[in-house]
Amino acid sequence: MAAIHDLTKYLGQPDGPLAAVVEIFPDMVFVVDPEERILHINALAARSLGGTPGQFIGRKQDTLFAAPLAERHSRFIQKVFRTGEIVVTETHQEIHDTPIWIDARLVPLKVASGEVRAVVGIMRDVSVRVHAQEALAEREAYLRAMLDNFPFLVWLKDTEGRFLAVNQAFAHACGRAHASDVVGLTDFDVWPQELAQGYVDDDRSIMATRKQKDVLEPIFTEGASRWFETFKTPVLDKQGKVLGTTGFARDITERQRLNEELRAQREQLRALAAHVESVREEERVRIAREIHDELGQALTCMSMDLAFLDKQLPKGNAEAAARIQALATLVKETVKTVRRISAELRPSILDDLGLGAAVEWLAHDFETRTSIGCAVSVPSNVAISAERGTVVFRMCQEALTNVARHAGASHVSIDLVEAGDTLTLEVRDNGRGITDEEVQRPGSLGLLGMRERAALLGGVAEVKGTPGQGTTVTVRVPLQGS
């Protein structure tokens, strides 16, 4: 019982204060001598092995475990006796057919001479931690698989701009073979200087404002600059502290190319529309002039000839006089029609007196033809070119045509306002009110035409309706333009 005596000498009495500490210790504790006989074991360790401390005292540790595990324990225990050093190990073993993970610390128990008389084993069941680590590793594997198969570039940075994690697409974009090759680097390590500085500035802005930022930016990859749509956001902990930034970017180079092509085609179509409109306006001017000059002159000659014939008729020929008078009346009405058609094609007042006077004439003509009351407010002089003024006049003409056809209104007001370098035309009616569906309808060619005309001048045309209260057409265009 010398070993037991020595143990009592070093640990105190079996029921003493040190033994009590071992018993309340939250880990499993045992003590073995050089022959690996168990000199002491606390209740927790004994209970874990399926017995009481008294049942294990004096038994060798290799009788408690299966051969492979007992041999492993023996190697580590003998190493402590041989070297006098602490050994830390983690073992996987089964107790009562239940697999558990044990984190073991083997500590030498030395006498004054330095001789190791016993080894104290402190064991902790870390199965929960190991299983949690395994579950975490499994989740990380799933996350890594998801990220690496994600078609976008994904990254996570700390507050210093160092990459904490990226996916394989990101690594490939910056010329690295594996995602791990990027971890720990900064933007300046993987991107050209100018791009990297822009990315760093974005990160600082995001962390300062704590708001997501969506940007369209170029990224140099595979030897060429490609366009990416990027979403960047700050990473915050539960207390709101900024931990870094994260984001993802998707390659929209092809979409950008198609958008550029579409934009170019749209500009070509607008240029073509502008050319067509210019040609149409020139043709209107020519036709209006020819109608006014040629037909007007011919009708005037006819009127003069009819007056001459009327004077040459014998006084008793009442029937002939009546026919001549009817023809004279027809000629006068035809002259009015010619003047109206000529004015509709191209009102001479637009060229002679300008846009403001032309809008007033248009309102008066509209009121006369439709019996819809029309109030007009225009400046005395509008500083706009004849070409741009013609386009605004045509939009006003289109708006009034729509009122007459669709609004069911009894009153219209027209306001022409010049403020700064912008001219605003507003046409309001008190009709049924156009609906959003009608505004967006593809067949609304009149409204589409107004928008396109406004766009040609670098302006905008808006149409808004309120059910039962009317419709407002607002056109804003620059007074000057190329």
C-alpha positions as CSV (number, residue, x, y, z in Angstrom):
1,M,0.0,0.0,0.0
2,A,3.1,2.2,-0.4
3,A,1.6,3.8,-3.5
4,I,-1.6,4.6,-1.6
5,H,0.5,6.1,1.2
6,D,2.4,8.2,-1.2
7,L,-0.8,9.4,-2.8
8,T,-2.1,10.3,0.6
9,K,1.1,12.2,1.3
10,Y,0.8,14.2,-1.8
11,L,-2.9,14.7,-2.1
12,G,-3.8,14.6,1.6
13,Q,-6.2,12.3,3.4
14,P,-8.8,10.5,1.1
15,D,-11.5,12.4,2.7
16,G,-9.4,15.6,3.2
17,P,-9.9,19.0,1.5
18,L,-7.8,18.2,-1.6
19,A,-9.8,15.1,-2.2
20,A,-13.0,17.1,-1.8
21,V,-11.8,19.5,-4.4
22,V,-11.1,16.7,-6.8
23,E,-14.6,15.4,-6.2
24,I,-16.3,18.7,-7.0
25,F,-14.1,19.2,-9.9
26,P,-16.3,19.4,-13.1
27,D,-14.0,17.0,-15.0
28,M,-13.1,13.3,-14.6
29,V,-10.0,12.8,-12.6
30,F,-7.8,9.7,-12.0
31,V,-4.3,9.0,-10.7
32,V,-2.1,6.1,-11.8
33,D,1.2,4.8,-10.6
34,P,4.1,3.7,-12.9
35,E,2.5,0.3,-13.3
36,E,-0.6,2.2,-14.4
37,R,-2.6,1.0,-11.4
38,I,-5.4,3.4,-10.4
39,L,-4.5,5.0,-7.1
40,H,-7.4,7.4,-7.1
41,I,-10.5,8.2,-9.2
42,N,-13.2,10.7,-8.5
43,A,-16.9,9.8,-8.5
44,L,-17.6,11.5,-11.9
45,A,-14.9,9.4,-13.7
46,A,-16.1,6.2,-11.9
47,R,-19.7,6.9,-12.7
48,S,-18.8,7.5,-16.4
49,L,-17.1,4.1,-16.4
50,G,-20.2,2.5,-14.9
51,G,-19.1,2.0,-11.3
52,T,-18.0,3.5,-8.0
53,P,-14.5,4.7,-7.1
54,G,-13.9,1.7,-4.8
55,Q,-14.5,-0.7,-7.7
56,F,-11.6,0.8,-9.7
57,I,-8.9,1.5,-7.1
58,G,-6.0,-0.9,-7.6
59,R,-7.1,-2.0,-11.1
60,K,-4.9,-1.3,-14.1
61,Q,-6.2,1.2,-16.6
62,D,-5.9,-1.3,-19.5
63,T,-8.7,-3.4,-17.9
64,L,-11.1,-0.5,-18.3
65,F,-10.8,0.2,-22.1
66,A,-10.6,-1.8,-25.3
67,A,-7.1,-2.8,-26.4
68,P,-6.4,-0.1,-29.0
69,L,-7.5,2.7,-26.7
70,A,-5.8,1.2,-23.6
71,E,-2.5,0.9,-25.6
72,R,-2.8,4.6,-26.6
73,H,-3.5,5.6,-23.0
74,S,-0.4,3.6,-21.9
75,R,1.9,5.3,-24.4
76,F,0.9,8.7,-23.2
77,I,1.1,7.8,-19.5
78,Q,4.5,6.3,-19.9
79,K,5.7,9.4,-21.8
80,V,4.7,11.5,-18.8
81,F,6.6,9.2,-16.4
82,R,9.6,9.3,-18.8
83,T,9.8,13.0,-19.6
84,G,8.0,14.6,-16.7
85,E,6.1,16.8,-19.2
86,I,2.4,17.4,-19.4
87,V,0.7,15.7,-22.3
88,V,-2.5,17.0,-23.8
89,T,-4.4,14.7,-26.1
90,E,-7.9,14.1,-27.5
91,T,-9.3,10.6,-27.8
92,H,-12.4,9.1,-29.3
93,Q,-13.7,6.2,-27.2
94,E,-16.8,4.3,-26.4
95,I,-18.3,4.1,-22.9
96,H,-21.3,1.9,-22.5
97,D,-21.5,1.6,-26.2
98,T,-21.7,5.3,-26.6
99,P,-19.0,7.0,-28.6
100,I,-17.6,10.1,-26.9
101,W,-14.7,12.5,-27.4
102,I,-12.4,13.0,-24.4
103,D,-10.0,15.9,-24.0
104,A,-7.3,14.5,-21.7
105,R,-4.5,16.3,-19.8
106,L,-1.9,14.0,-18.2
107,V,0.1,15.8,-15.4
108,P,3.1,14.4,-13.6
109,L,3.0,14.2,-9.8
110,K,6.6,14.7,-8.7
111,V,8.4,14.4,-5.4
112,A,11.0,16.9,-4.1
113,S,13.8,15.1,-6.0
114,G,11.9,15.5,-9.3
115,E,11.0,11.9,-9.6
116,V,7.5,11.3,-11.1
117,R,5.7,9.1,-8.7
118,A,2.2,9.2,-10.3
119,V,0.3,10.7,-13.2
120,V,-2.9,12.7,-12.7
121,G,-5.3,12.4,-15.6
122,I,-7.9,15.2,-16.0
123,M,-10.5,14.3,-18.7
124,R,-13.3,16.3,-20.0
125,D,-16.1,15.1,-22.2
126,V,-16.0,17.4,-25.3
127,S,-18.4,15.4,-27.4
128,V,-20.8,18.3,-27.5
129,R,-18.1,20.6,-28.7
130,V,-16.7,18.1,-31.2
131,H,-20.2,17.5,-32.6
132,A,-20.8,21.2,-32.8
133,Q,-17.5,21.6,-34.6
134,E,-18.4,18.8,-37.0
135,A,-21.8,20.3,-37.6
136,L,-20.2,23.7,-38.2
137,A,-17.7,22.2,-40.6
138,E,-20.5,20.5,-42.4
139,R,-22.4,23.8,-42.6
140,E,-19.3,25.5,-43.8
141,A,-18.8,22.8,-46.4
142,Y,-22.4,23.4,-47.6
143,L,-21.9,27.1,-47.6
144,R,-18.6,26.8,-49.4
145,A,-20.3,24.6,-52.0
146,M,-23.1,27.1,-52.4
147,L,-20.7,30.1,-52.7
148,D,-18.4,28.3,-55.1
149,N,-21.3,27.4,-57.3
150,F,-22.8,30.8,-57.1
151,P,-22.5,32.6,-60.5
152,F,-21.7,35.9,-58.8
153,L,-18.5,37.2,-57.2
154,V,-18.9,37.1,-53.4
155,W,-16.6,38.4,-50.7
156,L,-16.3,39.3,-47.1
157,K,-13.8,41.9,-45.7
158,D,-12.8,43.1,-42.3
159,T,-12.7,46.8,-41.3
160,E,-9.1,47.1,-42.6
161,G,-10.2,45.9,-46.0
162,R,-8.6,42.4,-45.8
163,F,-10.5,39.6,-47.4
164,L,-11.9,37.1,-44.8
165,A,-13.6,34.9,-47.4
166,V,-14.3,34.9,-51.1
167,N,-15.9,32.3,-53.4
168,Q,-14.2,30.6,-56.3
169,A,-15.7,32.9,-58.9
170,F,-14.1,35.9,-57.2
171,A,-10.7,34.1,-57.0
172,H,-10.9,33.3,-60.7
173,A,-11.9,36.9,-61.5
174,C,-8.7,38.3,-59.9
175,G,-6.5,35.6,-61.3
176,R,-6.1,33.3,-58.3
177,A,-6.4,29.5,-58.5
178,H,-8.2,29.0,-55.2
179,A,-10.4,31.1,-52.9
180,S,-7.9,30.6,-50.1
181,D,-5.3,32.4,-52.1
182,V,-7.2,35.6,-51.7
183,V,-7.9,35.4,-47.9
184,G,-5.8,37.9,-46.0
185,L,-5.1,40.1,-49.1
186,T,-6.5,43.6,-49.8
187,D,-8.0,45.2,-52.9
188,F,-4.6,46.7,-53.7
189,D,-3.1,43.2,-53.8
190,V,-5.6,41.8,-56.3
191,W,-6.8,44.8,-58.4
192,P,-5.2,47.6,-60.4
193,Q,-4.4,50.7,-58.3
194,E,-7.2,52.9,-59.6
195,L,-9.9,50.3,-59.3
196,A,-8.7,49.2,-55.8
197,Q,-8.8,52.8,-54.5
198,G,-12.4,53.1,-55.7
199,Y,-13.3,49.9,-53.9
200,V,-11.6,51.0,-50.7
201,D,-13.5,54.4,-50.9
202,D,-16.8,52.5,-51.3
203,D,-16.0,50.4,-48.3
204,R,-15.2,53.4,-46.1
205,S,-18.4,55.1,-47.2
206,I,-20.5,52.0,-46.5
207,M,-19.0,51.5,-43.0
208,A,-19.5,55.3,-42.3
209,T,-23.1,55.5,-43.4
210,R,-24.0,51.9,-42.5
211,K,-26.1,51.7,-45.6
212,Q,-26.1,49.4,-48.6
213,K,-24.6,50.7,-51.8
214,D,-25.5,49.6,-55.3
215,V,-23.0,50.5,-58.0
216,L,-22.3,49.8,-61.6
217,E,-18.5,49.4,-62.0
218,P,-15.8,48.0,-64.1
219,I,-13.7,45.1,-62.9
220,F,-10.5,44.1,-64.6
221,T,-10.6,40.3,-65.1
222,E,-9.2,37.9,-67.6
223,G,-7.1,40.6,-69.2
224,A,-10.1,42.8,-70.0
225,S,-12.4,45.3,-68.2
226,R,-15.9,43.9,-67.7
227,W,-19.0,45.6,-66.2
228,F,-20.4,44.3,-62.9
229,E,-23.5,45.3,-61.0
230,T,-22.3,45.3,-57.4
231,F,-24.2,45.3,-54.1
232,K,-22.2,46.2,-51.0
233,T,-23.4,46.3,-47.4
234,P,-21.9,46.7,-44.0
235,V,-21.6,43.8,-41.6
236,L,-22.8,44.6,-38.0
237,D,-22.8,42.6,-34.8
238,K,-25.7,42.5,-32.4
239,Q,-24.6,45.7,-30.7
240,G,-24.4,47.5,-34.0
241,K,-20.6,47.6,-34.2
242,V,-19.2,47.5,-37.7
243,L,-17.3,44.3,-38.3
244,G,-16.5,44.9,-42.0
245,T,-18.2,44.8,-45.4
246,T,-19.6,42.1,-47.7
247,G,-21.1,42.1,-51.1
248,F,-21.6,40.3,-54.4
249,A,-21.2,41.4,-58.0
250,R,-22.7,39.9,-61.2
251,D,-21.3,40.2,-64.6
252,I,-23.6,42.4,-66.8
253,T,-21.1,43.0,-69.6
254,E,-23.3,41.4,-72.1
255,R,-26.4,43.2,-70.8
256,Q,-24.5,46.4,-70.8
257,R,-23.4,45.8,-74.4
258,L,-27.0,45.1,-75.4
259,N,-28.2,48.2,-73.5
260,E,-25.6,50.3,-75.4
261,E,-26.8,48.9,-78.7
262,L,-30.4,49.5,-77.7
263,R,-29.5,53.0,-76.6
264,A,-27.7,53.7,-79.9
265,Q,-30.6,52.2,-81.9
266,R,-33.0,54.4,-79.9
267,E,-30.9,57.5,-80.6
268,Q,-30.9,56.5,-84.3
269,L,-34.6,56.1,-84.3
270,R,-35.1,59.4,-82.5
271,A,-32.7,61.1,-85.0
272,L,-34.7,59.5,-87.8
273,A,-38.0,60.6,-86.2
274,A,-36.6,64.1,-85.9
275,H,-35.6,64.1,-89.5
276,V,-39.0,62.7,-90.5
277,E,-40.7,65.4,-88.4
278,S,-38.6,68.1,-89.9
279,V,-39.3,66.8,-93.4
280,R,-43.1,66.7,-92.6
281,E,-43.0,70.2,-91.2
282,E,-41.2,71.4,-94.3
283,E,-43.8,69.6,-96.4
284,R,-46.6,71.2,-94.4
285,V,-45.1,74.6,-95.0
286,R,-44.8,73.9,-98.7
287,I,-48.3,72.5,-99.0
288,A,-49.7,75.3,-96.9
289,R,-48.0,77.9,-99.0
290,E,-49.1,76.3,-102.3
291,I,-52.7,76.0,-101.0
292,H,-52.7,79.5,-99.8
293,D,-51.0,81.0,-102.9
294,E,-52.1,78.8,-105.7
295,L,-55.6,77.9,-104.7
296,G,-56.2,81.2,-103.0
297,Q,-55.1,83.0,-106.1
298,A,-57.3,80.8,-108.3
299,L,-60.3,81.2,-106.1
300,T,-59.8,85.0,-106.0
301,C,-59.7,85.1,-109.8
302,M,-62.9,83.0,-109.9
303,S,-64.6,85.4,-107.5
304,M,-63.5,88.4,-109.6
305,D,-64.8,86.6,-112.8
306,L,-68.1,85.8,-111.2
307,A,-68.5,89.4,-110.2
308,F,-67.8,90.5,-113.8
309,L,-70.2,87.9,-115.2
310,D,-72.9,89.1,-112.7
311,K,-72.6,92.6,-114.1
312,Q,-72.8,91.5,-117.7
313,L,-76.0,89.5,-117.3
314,P,-79.2,90.9,-118.7
315,K,-81.4,92.3,-115.8
316,G,-84.2,90.0,-116.6
317,N,-82.2,86.7,-116.4
318,A,-82.9,86.0,-112.7
319,E,-82.0,82.3,-112.9
320,A,-78.5,83.0,-114.2
321,A,-78.0,85.7,-111.6
322,A,-79.0,83.2,-108.9
323,R,-76.6,80.6,-110.1
324,I,-73.8,83.2,-110.3
325,Q,-74.6,84.3,-106.7
326,A,-74.6,80.7,-105.5
327,L,-71.2,80.1,-107.2
328,A,-69.9,83.3,-105.6
329,T,-71.0,82.1,-102.2
330,L,-69.4,78.7,-102.8
331,V,-66.1,80.3,-103.8
332,K,-66.2,82.4,-100.6
333,E,-66.7,79.3,-98.4
334,T,-64.0,77.5,-100.4
335,V,-61.6,80.4,-99.6
336,K,-62.4,80.0,-95.9
337,T,-61.8,76.3,-96.1
338,V,-58.5,76.8,-97.9
339,R,-57.4,79.3,-95.3
340,R,-58.4,76.9,-92.5
341,I,-56.5,74.0,-94.0
342,S,-53.5,76.2,-94.7
343,A,-53.5,77.5,-91.1
344,E,-53.8,73.9,-89.7
345,L,-51.0,72.8,-91.8
346,R,-48.8,75.7,-90.8
347,P,-50.3,78.8,-89.2
348,S,-48.5,81.8,-90.5
349,I,-48.9,83.5,-87.2
350,L,-46.3,81.0,-85.8
351,D,-43.7,82.3,-88.2
352,D,-44.8,85.9,-88.0
353,L,-45.6,86.5,-84.3
354,G,-44.0,83.5,-82.5
355,L,-45.1,80.7,-80.2
356,G,-47.1,82.7,-77.7
357,A,-49.4,84.2,-80.3
358,A,-49.7,80.9,-82.2
359,V,-50.9,79.1,-79.0
360,E,-53.5,81.9,-78.4
361,W,-54.7,81.5,-82.0
362,L,-54.8,77.7,-81.5
363,A,-56.9,78.1,-78.4
364,H,-59.3,80.5,-80.1
365,D,-59.7,78.1,-83.1
366,F,-60.2,75.2,-80.8
367,E,-62.9,77.0,-78.8
368,T,-64.6,78.0,-82.0
369,R,-64.6,74.5,-83.5
370,T,-65.5,72.5,-80.4
371,S,-67.5,75.0,-78.2
372,I,-65.2,73.9,-75.3
373,G,-64.2,77.0,-73.2
374,C,-60.5,77.6,-73.4
375,A,-58.5,80.0,-71.1
376,V,-55.0,80.9,-72.2
377,S,-52.0,82.3,-70.3
378,V,-48.9,82.9,-72.3
379,P,-45.9,85.3,-72.0
380,S,-45.7,88.2,-74.5
381,N,-42.5,87.0,-75.9
382,V,-40.9,83.5,-75.7
383,A,-37.2,83.3,-76.3
384,I,-37.2,80.0,-78.2
385,S,-36.0,79.2,-81.7
386,A,-38.6,78.7,-84.5
387,E,-37.8,75.0,-84.8
388,R,-38.2,74.3,-81.1
389,G,-41.2,76.5,-80.9
390,T,-42.9,74.5,-83.8
391,V,-42.4,71.3,-81.8
392,V,-44.0,72.8,-78.7
393,F,-46.9,74.1,-80.8
394,R,-47.5,70.6,-82.3
395,M,-47.5,69.1,-78.8
396,C,-50.1,71.7,-77.7
397,Q,-52.1,70.9,-80.8
398,E,-52.0,67.2,-80.0
399,A,-53.1,67.7,-76.4
400,L,-56.1,69.8,-77.6
401,T,-57.0,67.1,-80.2
402,N,-57.0,64.5,-77.4
403,V,-59.3,66.7,-75.3
404,A,-61.7,67.0,-78.1
405,R,-61.7,63.3,-78.9
406,H,-61.6,61.6,-75.5
407,A,-61.9,63.9,-72.5
408,G,-65.6,64.9,-72.5
409,A,-64.5,68.2,-71.1
410,S,-66.3,71.5,-70.9
411,H,-63.3,73.7,-70.2
412,V,-59.6,73.7,-71.0
413,S,-56.8,75.9,-69.7
414,I,-53.4,76.4,-71.4
415,D,-50.4,77.8,-69.5
416,L,-47.1,78.6,-71.2
417,V,-44.5,79.5,-68.6
418,E,-40.9,80.6,-69.2
419,A,-38.7,80.1,-66.1
420,G,-35.0,80.3,-66.3
421,D,-33.8,78.2,-69.2
422,T,-36.9,76.0,-69.2
423,L,-40.2,76.4,-71.0
424,T,-43.3,74.6,-69.5
425,L,-46.5,74.0,-71.3
426,E,-49.4,72.8,-69.3
427,V,-52.8,71.8,-70.7
428,R,-55.5,71.0,-68.2
429,D,-59.1,69.9,-68.8
430,N,-62.1,69.1,-66.5
431,G,-63.0,65.9,-68.3
432,R,-63.3,62.3,-67.2
433,G,-59.6,61.9,-66.4
434,I,-57.3,59.6,-68.3
435,T,-56.3,56.3,-66.5
436,D,-52.8,55.0,-65.9
437,E,-53.7,52.0,-68.1
438,E,-54.6,54.4,-71.0
439,V,-51.4,56.3,-70.5
440,Q,-49.3,53.1,-70.7
441,R,-51.3,51.6,-73.5
442,P,-49.1,50.8,-76.5
443,G,-51.7,52.1,-78.9
444,S,-51.6,55.6,-77.4
445,L,-49.6,56.9,-80.3
446,G,-50.6,60.6,-79.6
447,L,-49.1,60.5,-76.1
448,L,-46.1,58.5,-77.3
449,G,-45.6,61.1,-80.0
450,M,-45.6,63.9,-77.4
451,R,-43.0,62.1,-75.3
452,E,-40.8,61.5,-78.3
453,R,-41.1,65.1,-79.4
454,A,-40.2,66.3,-75.9
455,A,-37.3,63.9,-75.8
456,L,-36.0,65.2,-79.1
457,L,-35.7,68.6,-77.5
458,G,-34.1,67.2,-74.3
459,G,-37.2,67.6,-72.3
460,V,-40.1,65.5,-70.9
461,A,-43.8,65.1,-71.4
462,E,-46.0,63.8,-68.5
463,V,-49.7,62.9,-68.6
464,K,-51.6,62.5,-65.3
465,G,-55.3,62.0,-64.8
466,T,-57.7,62.1,-61.9
467,P,-61.0,60.2,-62.4
468,G,-63.9,62.6,-62.7
469,Q,-61.6,65.6,-62.3
470,G,-59.7,65.8,-65.6
471,T,-56.3,65.3,-67.2
472,T,-53.2,67.4,-67.1
473,V,-50.5,67.3,-69.8
474,T,-47.2,68.9,-68.8
475,V,-44.3,69.4,-71.2
476,R,-41.0,70.8,-70.0
477,V,-38.2,71.6,-72.6
478,P,-35.0,73.6,-72.5
479,L,-35.4,76.9,-74.3
480,Q,-32.0,76.4,-76.0
481,G,-30.5,73.2,-77.3
482,S,-28.4,71.6,-80.0
